[in-house]
Amino acid sequence: MKIVLIVCDGMGDRSTKALNGLTPLQAANAPTFNRIASLGECGIMDVISPGQPPGSDTAHLAIFGYDPYTQYSGRGAYEALGAGIELRPGDVAFRCNFATVNNEDIVIDRRAGRITSDEAKILADALKDIKLEDVEPIFVSTTEHRGVLVLRGERLSRMVSDIDVHEVGVKIGKPKPLEDSKEAERTSKILEEFVSKARKILENHPLNKERIAKGLLPANAVLPRGAGTLPNVKPISELWDIRAAAIAGGALYKGVAKALGFDIINVPGATGTVNTNLKGKVDYAINALKTYDLVFLHIKATDTVSHDKNPVKKKEVIEWISSGITPLLDFVEAQDYYLVLTADHTTPSEVGEHRGDPVPVAIVGPNVRKDWTERFDEISCARGGLCRIRGADLIRILMNYLGKVPLFGE
């Protein structure tokens, strides 16, 4: 038996004025999503716990069955692993944004006008010239404005505060030690030095001067956050005696999966944005099911348009995804495999930030207790037979279907 787990990032939502009081899922013409709901058992899922907004990293840890409260070692490490950096013990990694700041260090745009991936790579190359005393900085751009910074050296700590404070109209944060240790103090000073040197390079870079001349926002600062170190967890293959693979465009999702022992399948054109090669990802997922027991398929676009506060576009993206995964559902049905459709968190598209509302979930497959749900959305799924579960419950429910969960008691 095989399972494909589809996670549409940030797909959960709330009622929106732009869609006459409906959520984007409710408003969408998404026949394949609804077919999944009508064929399976449905419910809603508190990915971390009721009312707790999840980060994308902690959300995926939970969905894969790991306790984010005890097994989370910082987002930066997952970003680095997903970007192809082989972390060493002692490395401290940060998720970074290319951003726009003014002369007073006030953040104007945390995403530098969503600078393109090609432009970001050019700027990242310029940062390779930065030298730090006794520490090697490694900076890699990933998708659009996103990047990864790794500090490699001795006597470093991940216990430093974020420079990216997730707000605009405020000054760039100053890194501070989060514990009373020489390592944390040292790391915060080194991080501040890197950010200062990066600012000078970016301010004078020809690409940013070109962007300003075109009326675009310059990517003139790097904002790190989420300091992390190499996680130490038991691989999912050992926990459940399965082979698992992950298909994603974003570095974070590849990194979380890699840290948990998934094999990473890279798909050409899988960008982690709304222009991703969805057909290619679906084709690769179908092929992966011939080899792997669990295939994780991540789709980022729903979250991207949510953060852009565009409910109408989110509805359209949902319709596009629903159409795009149709061959995958057809294959799963023909092979009598399992398919799960859910989200990692709610990103209300009129709020633009993660919230702690539960997300819909549906499971299709042999011997699943089919309920009366006919549509895949936040309200319809809440009436389903799966009821309300936690994110950490999902993998155990799926492994139970595969006969992998041992008897408790006699």
C-alpha positions, 0 to 999 in steps of 0.5 A, a space after each residue: 500500500 502507498 500514500 501520497 500526501 498533498 499539502 497546499 501551503 496556507 490554503 486554510 482561510 476565513 470568510 472574505 468580503 471579496 468572495 461574498 462571505 465565502 472562503 476561497 475554498 468555498 468559492 472555488 470551482 474545484 471538482 477534483 478537490 470535491 471528488 476527494 472529499 466525496 470519496 473519503 473521510 474528512 475532518 479539520 486539523 489543528 496542526 499544532 494545537 487549537 488557536 496556535 498559529 504554526 510556522 511552516 517549519 513547525 507545521 510540517 514537523 507536526 504533520 510528519 508526526 514529530 513534536 515541534 515543542 521538543 524536536 524543533 531546532 530552528 528554521 534556518 537549519 531546514 532552509 539550509 538543508 533544502 538549499 543543498 548546504 551540507 550542515 556540519 555540527 556547530 554551524 548556525 543557519 538563518 533564513 533570510 529575506 532580501 528587503 528594502 530599507 530606507 536611510 534610517 534603517 526603516 523596513 519599507 518592504 520585507 520582500 524587496 518588491 518580490 525580487 526575482 530569483 535570477 536577480 537574487 542570485 546575482 546579489 547573493 554572489 556579491 555577498 560571497 566577498 564578505 569576510 568575518 573574523 574566525 567565521 566563514 559566512 555562506 550565503 545562498 539565494 533560494 526562491 525569489 527574495 528568500 535566502 540562507 545564511 550559514 555561519 561556520 566556525 567555533 563557539 557559535 550559538 543559535 540562541 540569538 534574536 531575529 533581525 527580521 521582525 516581520 514588520 514594515 515601518 519599523 527599524 531593522 532589528 538588532 541581534 541580541 543574545 537570548 541566553 547568558 553565554 559567550 557563544 550567544 554574545 559572540 554570534 549576535 555580534 558576528 551576525 550584526 557585522 554580516 548584516 552591516 557589510 551586506 548592506 554596504 555591498 547591496 546599496 552600491 550594487 549595479 543591479 539595485 541602481 537599475 531597479 531604482 531607475 526602473 521605479 522598482 524597490 532595491 534589495 538593499 538589505 538582508 534580514 536574517 531570522 530563525 537561527 537553527 542548528 542541525 536537527 537530531 531526530 530519528 528518520 521517518 523510515 526508521 520510525 515506521 519502516 517505510 521509504 519516503 520521498 518529498 517533492 517541493 519547490 521551496 527550500 524550507 519544505 525540502 529541508 524539513 523533509 531531508 532532516 526527517 529522512 525523506 529522499 528529495 526528488 527535484 522537479 525541473 521548473 518547481 519554483 515554489 511560487 505561483 508559476 511552478 511546474 505543477 504538471 511536472 510535480 504531479 508526474 514525478 509524484 506518480 512515478 515516485 509511488 512506484 518506488 516509495 511508500 509515502 510521497 509528500 507533495 508540497 504546493 506553495 502557491 496558495 500561501 503566496 497569494 494569501 500573503 499578498 492579500 488576494 482572495 480572488 487570486 487564491 480562489 483561482 489558484 485553488 481551481 488550478 491546483 484542483 485541475 492539476 492534481 486530477 491525474 494523480 487522483 486517477 492513478 491513486 484510485 486505479 492502484 487502490 492507494 491512499 491520498 491525503 489532501 490538506 494544508 499546513 496552516 491557515 493564512 487568511 487572505 484578507 489578513 496576510 499572516 498565519 493564524 491558528 484556525 484549523 485546516 480541512 483534511 480528507 483521506 481517500 483510499 481502500 477501507 476508508 470510512 467514507 462520510 457524507 461530505 461532498 465538498 472540500 472546504 473548511 466548513 464542509 470538512 468540519 462535519 466529516 467523520 474524521 472529526 477534529 484531529 491534531 497535526 501529529 495525529 495524521 501520520 499515525 492515522 495513515 500508518 494505521 491504514 498501512 498496518 504499521 502501528 503496533 498494538 498497544 497492550 495485549 
